[in-house]
Amino acid sequence: MIGASRQKNNRFLIAVVTIACIYGFITLMMQFKSDWRQEASLTRDQLPRDQLPQKQREGEINSVSIVCGNAPIDSSERIEATGCASEGEYLALMRADEPNRHWLVVDVGVNKGYVLGSCLMALGASEKVMKEIEREAVAYAKIGAPERKNEPPLCGTCENCKEKRATVGDASPVAGARLVGFDIVSANTDFLRQLMGSKTFTDLVPFPFHTEIFLAGVSEVALSNISVCRQQFGFTRGSLNARGCTTAVESIRSTTLDTEFPHDVIDYLVIDAEGFDYVVAAGARKKLEKGEIRMMQIELHGENIRFKEFVRRMHAFGYVTFLIVAGNKRDLLEVSGPCWSSLFDAQGWQNALSVHRNEKALLLRLRERSGRKKNSTFRRS
């Protein structure tokens, strides 16, 4: 009898404690709900940014303070995530300390050659190089294609053809250069071979240089051949999928950067493969692991792997990554390590610049340019 009574008392105590816990939890939730409603009733300007519901922070609030390390705050700065790359300027910063080097520049998605032209100017070529590319491109586009009047401008969204010669320090010509370009549009590669082999063009470059323009798809794995849609000159969005072509299908070779440059150190790699950019970079894994790509600029598309994962992988390979932005005080923003924010994840298209950590002089210049010792208000595009 005594045991039964104790068991009954224990059950009673357990029931009381359980009811008390449930009552306390309900009271806490009601208080939280009341507090949330009170906060939500405030206007957006009255409510501190860090207390806004996540949906409001991402949708209604367009900017947020981004701290880079222990930097002081400068809340007057405005930065947009989508910025156009200035390839020649980045190369000019690199070559400032190495005037006698023989340079290797690789451009995947060479298109009409504006990036190569910008790099040639940074290495000491005449500013007329870009004008010659644009003049010849306009003339070439008119051949058999009078309907181009309704097509996008040849110069592109970032108007690369208007770039000026970028110089830092000694502007004298370098010792020499090798420029390699890849594209999957045969009209583009035919144009560039003809242009860069002409005497008019070579006379504008006062140093020994060699160009190699390949009709090839650069990918993560080298295949024997791939089929692509034949496209007219000036078309900027090549497709590796030949199904549904409205034009003829042509077969081109497939390769990787590791295959093409097994023993070379690439000074500057530019990747603009219209959505296949991460795949191209994956095909350079061996070179990245060895640090044999000194500087890489890549266009990013949000529909592929997230930018955070790209920055993490590059950091593991020994690279510091900058987001190329459009701002009133800078055009670069360091995003590696303590400078990372989830707001940097690719939204649409973005450009990034990764530099190996051994390039200390270059990193110093880029960090000065990025205003690393400032804080900023970052605007998502």
matplotlib code that plots the C-alpha trace (Angstrom):
import matplotlib.pyplot as plt

x = [0.0, 2.8, 4.6, 1.4, 0.9, 4.4, 4.0, 0.8, 2.5, 5.4, 3.0, 1.2, 4.5, 5.5, 2.1, 2.5, 6.0, 4.9, 2.0, 4.2, 6.8, 4.1, 2.6, 6.0, 6.7, 3.3, 3.9, 7.4, 6.1, 3.2, 5.7, 8.0, 5.1, 4.1, 7.6, 7.9, 4.6, 5.8, 9.1, 7.3, 5.0, 7.9, 8.7, 11.7, 13.8, 13.0, 13.9, 17.6, 18.9, 20.1, 16.6, 14.7, 13.1, 15.3, 12.9, 12.9, 16.7, 17.2, 14.3, 13.5, 16.9, 19.3, 22.5, 24.3, 27.6, 30.4, 33.3, 36.7, 38.9, 39.0, 38.4, 36.9, 33.4, 32.7, 28.9, 28.9, 30.3, 28.0, 29.0, 27.1, 27.9, 28.1, 31.2, 33.0, 36.6, 39.5, 41.9, 44.6, 44.7, 45.2, 48.0, 49.6, 49.6, 51.3, 54.0, 55.1, 57.8, 58.8, 59.5, 61.9, 59.6, 58.2, 54.5, 51.9, 48.3, 45.5, 41.9, 39.1, 36.2, 38.3, 35.4, 36.6, 39.9, 39.3, 40.8, 44.0, 44.2, 43.8, 46.6, 48.9, 48.4, 49.3, 52.5, 53.6, 51.7, 50.2, 46.8, 45.8, 45.6, 42.1, 41.0, 42.3, 40.5, 37.2, 37.6, 38.3, 35.6, 33.0, 34.1, 34.2, 30.7, 29.3, 30.5, 27.4, 25.4, 23.5, 20.9, 23.4, 21.7, 19.3, 22.0, 23.7, 26.7, 30.0, 31.6, 29.5, 27.8, 31.1, 32.3, 35.7, 36.7, 36.8, 39.5, 42.5, 46.1, 46.8, 50.2, 51.7, 55.3, 57.6, 55.5, 58.3, 57.5, 58.1, 60.7, 58.1, 54.6, 52.7, 48.9, 46.7, 42.9, 40.2, 36.7, 34.0, 32.8, 34.8, 33.9, 35.6, 38.8, 39.0, 38.8, 41.4, 43.9, 43.5, 43.7, 46.6, 48.7, 48.4, 51.3, 49.0, 48.4, 51.9, 53.4, 51.4, 53.2, 56.8, 58.0, 58.2, 54.8, 53.2, 49.5, 47.8, 44.1, 42.3, 38.9, 38.2, 36.0, 37.9, 36.3, 36.9, 37.7, 39.3, 37.1, 37.9, 35.4, 32.2, 29.5, 28.4, 26.1, 27.8, 27.3, 27.9, 30.7, 30.1, 27.7, 28.6, 26.8, 28.2, 26.5, 28.1, 24.8, 24.2, 20.6, 18.0, 20.5, 18.9, 22.2, 24.7, 26.5, 30.2, 32.6, 35.5, 38.1, 37.7, 40.6, 41.5, 44.0, 46.0, 46.4, 47.3, 49.8, 51.4, 54.7, 53.9, 53.3, 50.3, 50.8, 47.2, 44.2, 40.9, 37.8, 34.5, 32.8, 29.2, 28.1, 30.8, 33.3, 33.5, 33.9, 36.8, 38.5, 38.0, 40.1, 43.0, 43.0, 46.5, 47.9, 46.0, 47.2, 50.8, 50.3, 51.1, 48.4, 49.5, 46.3, 42.9, 39.9, 36.6, 33.0, 30.6, 27.0, 24.7, 23.0, 26.2, 28.0, 27.8, 30.4, 31.3, 32.3, 34.5, 36.2, 36.7, 38.3, 40.6, 41.6, 42.5, 44.7, 46.5, 44.6, 43.1, 39.9, 38.5, 35.0, 35.0, 32.4, 31.1, 31.5, 32.0, 35.3, 36.7, 36.2, 37.5, 36.4, 38.4, 36.1, 38.4, 38.7, 37.4, 36.1, 33.5, 29.7, 26.8, 25.7, 28.6, 27.0, 26.6, 23.4, 23.1, 26.6, 29.6, 33.4, 36.1, 39.8, 42.0, 45.7, 48.1, 49.2, 52.9, 52.3, 52.8, 53.6, 50.5, 48.3, 49.5, 48.6, 45.2, 44.4, 45.3, 43.0, 40.2, 40.3, 40.7, 41.1, 37.7, 34.2, 31.5, 27.8, 27.3, 24.4, 23.1, 22.2]
y = [0.0, 2.4, 1.7, 2.4, 5.7, 6.9, 6.0, 8.0, 11.0, 10.9, 10.9, 13.9, 15.8, 15.0, 16.2, 19.5, 20.1, 19.3, 21.8, 24.4, 24.0, 24.2, 27.3, 29.0, 28.2, 29.6, 32.7, 33.2, 32.8, 35.3, 37.8, 37.2, 37.6, 40.8, 42.2, 41.3, 43.0, 46.1, 46.1, 45.4, 48.4, 50.8, 52.4, 51.0, 54.1, 53.8, 50.1, 49.3, 47.4, 44.4, 43.9, 43.8, 40.5, 38.7, 39.2, 43.0, 43.1, 41.3, 42.9, 46.4, 47.4, 47.7, 48.2, 47.1, 48.0, 45.6, 45.5, 44.4, 43.3, 46.0, 48.9, 52.2, 53.0, 55.2, 55.0, 57.6, 55.1, 53.4, 50.3, 48.2, 44.5, 44.5, 46.2, 46.1, 44.7, 46.9, 44.2, 46.5, 48.4, 45.2, 44.0, 47.5, 47.2, 43.8, 44.8, 47.9, 45.9, 43.6, 45.7, 43.1, 40.1, 38.1, 38.0, 35.2, 36.4, 33.9, 34.9, 32.3, 33.7, 36.1, 37.4, 40.3, 40.7, 43.8, 42.2, 41.2, 44.8, 46.3, 44.0, 44.9, 48.6, 47.9, 46.2, 49.2, 49.1, 52.2, 53.4, 53.1, 49.3, 49.4, 51.8, 49.5, 46.5, 48.4, 49.8, 46.4, 44.7, 47.2, 46.6, 42.8, 42.7, 44.3, 41.5, 39.5, 40.7, 43.9, 42.9, 43.7, 47.0, 45.4, 43.4, 44.4, 46.8, 45.1, 46.9, 45.1, 46.3, 47.4, 49.2, 47.6, 49.2, 52.6, 51.6, 53.9, 52.8, 52.0, 52.7, 52.4, 53.6, 52.9, 52.9, 51.7, 48.5, 45.1, 42.6, 40.5, 38.9, 35.8, 36.2, 33.2, 33.4, 30.7, 31.0, 28.7, 31.0, 30.5, 34.0, 35.5, 33.4, 34.0, 37.7, 37.9, 35.8, 38.1, 41.2, 40.4, 39.1, 42.2, 44.7, 47.6, 46.0, 44.7, 48.1, 49.4, 47.0, 48.2, 44.9, 41.3, 39.6, 36.4, 35.6, 32.2, 32.2, 28.8, 27.7, 25.4, 24.8, 25.1, 23.0, 20.9, 17.7, 17.5, 15.6, 14.7, 17.1, 19.0, 20.3, 23.9, 26.2, 28.2, 31.9, 35.1, 37.5, 39.6, 37.1, 37.2, 34.1, 31.0, 27.7, 24.3, 22.6, 22.0, 20.8, 23.2, 25.1, 27.5, 27.6, 25.0, 22.8, 22.7, 20.4, 21.9, 20.4, 20.4, 21.1, 22.3, 24.9, 22.2, 20.4, 23.5, 24.9, 22.0, 23.8, 27.5, 30.1, 32.2, 35.7, 36.8, 34.6, 36.1, 33.9, 35.2, 32.1, 33.2, 30.9, 28.2, 30.2, 27.9, 24.9, 26.6, 27.4, 23.8, 22.7, 24.7, 23.0, 21.7, 25.1, 26.7, 24.2, 24.9, 28.7, 28.8, 31.3, 34.6, 36.5, 35.4, 37.5, 35.7, 36.5, 35.0, 33.8, 33.2, 30.2, 28.1, 27.3, 30.0, 32.7, 31.8, 28.4, 29.8, 32.2, 29.3, 27.1, 29.9, 30.6, 27.0, 27.2, 30.3, 33.1, 36.4, 37.3, 40.7, 41.5, 44.0, 46.6, 50.0, 52.6, 56.2, 55.6, 52.3, 49.6, 46.6, 45.1, 42.3, 39.4, 36.7, 35.7, 38.2, 40.4, 37.9, 38.7, 36.6, 39.7, 38.9, 35.8, 36.2, 38.0, 37.8, 38.4, 39.7, 40.0, 38.8, 39.1, 36.4, 37.0, 34.5, 35.4, 35.3, 38.4, 40.7, 43.9, 43.4, 42.6, 45.8, 47.9, 46.2, 46.6, 50.3, 50.5, 48.6, 50.9, 48.0, 50.3, 51.8, 50.4, 50.7, 50.5, 47.7, 47.8, 44.6, 45.1]
z = [0.0, 0.9, -2.4, -4.4, -2.5, -3.2, -6.9, -7.0, -5.4, -7.9, -10.8, -9.3, -8.9, -12.5, -13.8, -11.8, -13.1, -16.7, -16.5, -15.0, -17.9, -20.5, -18.9, -18.7, -22.3, -23.5, -21.4, -22.9, -26.5, -25.9, -24.6, -27.6, -29.9, -28.2, -28.4, -32.0, -32.9, -31.0, -33.0, -36.2, -35.7, -35.8, -39.2, -41.1, -40.3, -36.5, -36.3, -35.9, -39.0, -37.0, -35.5, -38.8, -39.8, -42.3, -45.2, -44.7, -44.3, -47.7, -49.6, -48.3, -46.9, -49.8, -47.8, -44.7, -43.1, -44.0, -41.7, -43.1, -40.3, -37.6, -40.0, -39.0, -40.3, -43.2, -43.7, -46.5, -49.0, -51.5, -53.4, -55.9, -56.3, -60.1, -61.4, -64.7, -64.7, -65.8, -67.0, -68.2, -64.9, -62.8, -65.1, -64.9, -61.1, -61.5, -64.1, -62.2, -60.3, -63.2, -66.3, -67.8, -67.6, -70.5, -69.8, -70.3, -70.5, -71.2, -72.0, -72.1, -73.9, -75.9, -78.0, -80.1, -78.3, -76.1, -73.1, -74.9, -76.4, -72.9, -71.6, -74.5, -73.7, -70.0, -71.1, -73.2, -76.5, -78.1, -77.0, -80.7, -80.2, -78.8, -81.5, -84.2, -82.7, -82.6, -86.1, -87.5, -85.5, -86.8, -90.4, -89.9, -88.4, -91.5, -93.8, -94.8, -91.8, -92.5, -89.9, -87.1, -86.5, -84.0, -82.3, -79.0, -79.4, -80.2, -77.4, -74.7, -71.6, -70.0, -73.1, -73.1, -76.3, -74.6, -72.1, -72.0, -71.6, -67.9, -66.5, -63.0, -62.5, -65.4, -68.6, -70.9, -73.0, -71.4, -72.6, -74.4, -74.1, -75.2, -75.4, -75.7, -76.4, -76.5, -78.0, -79.2, -81.9, -85.1, -86.5, -83.4, -83.7, -87.5, -86.9, -84.2, -86.1, -89.1, -87.0, -84.7, -87.6, -89.6, -90.0, -89.0, -85.7, -84.9, -85.6, -82.6, -80.2, -79.6, -77.9, -79.1, -78.7, -79.9, -80.1, -80.2, -80.8, -80.5, -81.5, -78.5, -75.6, -72.3, -69.6, -66.5, -68.5, -71.9, -74.3, -77.9, -79.5, -78.6, -80.9, -80.8, -82.7, -85.4, -84.5, -86.3, -85.3, -82.3, -80.6, -76.9, -75.6, -76.9, -76.2, -75.5, -76.2, -79.9, -79.4, -80.8, -83.0, -85.5, -87.3, -88.5, -85.9, -85.9, -84.0, -82.0, -79.7, -76.0, -73.6, -70.1, -68.9, -67.1, -70.4, -72.4, -69.9, -68.1, -67.4, -67.8, -65.1, -66.2, -65.1, -65.8, -66.5, -67.6, -67.7, -69.3, -70.5, -70.1, -67.3, -67.8, -65.8, -62.8, -65.0, -66.8, -63.5, -62.3, -65.3, -63.9, -60.5, -60.8, -61.7, -58.9, -56.4, -57.4, -57.5, -61.2, -61.9, -60.4, -60.9, -62.2, -63.0, -63.4, -64.2, -61.8, -62.3, -59.3, -60.8, -60.5, -57.3, -54.7, -54.6, -51.0, -52.0, -54.8, -52.4, -49.9, -52.6, -53.8, -50.2, -49.8, -52.9, -51.4, -53.1, -51.9, -53.7, -54.4, -55.6, -58.5, -57.6, -58.7, -55.9, -55.2, -53.4, -54.7, -57.4, -55.4, -52.2, -50.4, -49.6, -48.3, -44.6, -42.1, -44.9, -46.0, -45.8, -47.0, -49.0, -51.4, -52.7, -56.5, -57.5, -61.3, -62.7, -60.9, -61.5, -59.0, -58.9, -57.2, -56.5, -55.0, -51.5, -52.6, -54.8, -51.8, -53.8, -56.0, -53.0, -51.2, -54.2, -54.6, -50.9, -51.1, -54.1, -52.3, -49.3, -47.0, -44.0, -44.6, -43.9, -46.4, -47.1, -49.5, -51.9, -53.5, -57.2]

ax = plt.figure().add_subplot(projection="3d")
ax.plot(x, y, z, "-o")
ax.set_aspect("equal")
plt.show()
